[in-house]
Amino acid sequence: GDLIGYSAFPNASLEIILTPVVIGAKIGAASFNQQITGTDNDGYVYTFKQVGEGTYDVCSQTIEIEYDVLYQSGSNWVYWYTISNSFLLE
């Protein structure tokens, strides 16, 4: 998909943790630890760092989450921009 809001990202992987507000709830928090997400078509390796608290809603089948996009330049991670993304649960 388009996890970086820029181009196709065919080998991207992002592990998101869904935590219900109470056991059995269909809504709750969505979060992830900073992780390397893969190499985009442009050849850069990217990592995402969550900003604020994300949410999920099973009834609307969505995860809403905001994160910083960083790319690797040599041995350093460089901030590129912040994106708010909505994922569809299937």
N, C-alpha and C positions, 0 to 999 in steps of 0.2 A: 504494500500500500504506500501511501504518501505520508509517512510518519514525520517527515521534516518539513512538510508544507512547501516543498520546492520541486521535487521530482520523484519518480518511481524509486522505491527502495526495496528491491525484490528479495533480498536476503535478510531483512530486518527481523529482529526478535526482541520483544519487550515483555518481561514478566511482571504482571500487575497483580497486586494482592487486594482482594475484595473482603472488607470487614463489615458485616451487617451491624446496624445500630443496636439490634438485640438479636438473639439467636432465632433464626427462622425468618427474619425480616427480608423484604425484597428490595430494600434500599440500604445504603451505607457509604462507607468511605472507600476510595480507591487510591492505592499508593504503590510506589515502587522505590527500590533503592537505586542509586545511580549505577548504571550498567552500560557496558559497551553494547551497542545495538547492531553493529555490522558495518559493512562497506556499501556506500551508495553507488549509483551508476557513475557519479563524478569521480570515483576513486578514493574519496576521503572516508576515513573511519570516524563514526559518530558515537557520542555518548549523550544520554539524556539525564538531566537532573531535575527532579520534581520541584515545582514552585507551589506553595500553598497546599490546600487539601483538595483532593479529587473526590468525585462522587460517582455512584452507580445507581441505576434504577432498573430492576429486572422487568417491570411492567412496560416501560418505554424502550427496553432493550438497549440502553446506552451507558457508556462510561464517559464522564467528562473529566478531563485532567489537563493541567497546565505544566509545562516543563521548559527548561532552558535546553537549547540545542548547542552542543559543543563539538568541534571537530579536532582531530589530531593533527598537529603540525610539528613534525620532529618528535620530540619526547614530551611536548606540552599539549594540554587541552586548551583550545581557544574558544571563548564564548562567541556564538554567532548571533542568536536572537532567542526570544521567548515565544512559544506558540501555545495556544489553547486548542486542544484537539478533542473531538468527539468520536468514540468508537462504537460501532454497532455490534451488539451481542447477537450471536446466531445460535 
